[in-house]
Amino acid sequence: MDLAAGTKNIVVTMTHTGKNGEPKIVKECSFPLTGRKCVSLIVTDLAVIRVTSEGLVLEEVAPGFSAEEIQKATEPKLLMSPALKEIAV
């Protein structure tokens, strides 16, 4: 919580889905929160998603994946960046 309170940007890195394929990016968190509305960027093994006041914006997709596949693996509706691109590896 101390980390979230004093910073402007928090980047979350994680796998996009759980072991059974269930989305980890969900509409509502079921775990206790240590900070609210403090994440600015989510980086997963499948995508880069920017958190904005309008919603989650899909910025980049992993090679071999489409925006539609990323949406299927994500519970909330994703907004598509006009500059959507493939992650450079």
Number of C-alpha atoms within 10 A of each C-alpha: 9 8 10 15 11 9 10 9 11 14 14 12 12 14 14 20 16 12 8 6 9 14 19 16 19 13 11 8 9 7 6 6 9 11 12 9 11 17 17 15 19 20 16 18 12 23 23 22 24 20 17 13 6 7 13 21 20 24 21 23 22 18 13 8 12 15 20 10 12 19 16 13 19 18 15 15 14 19 16 15 14 9 8 14 17 17 13 8 5
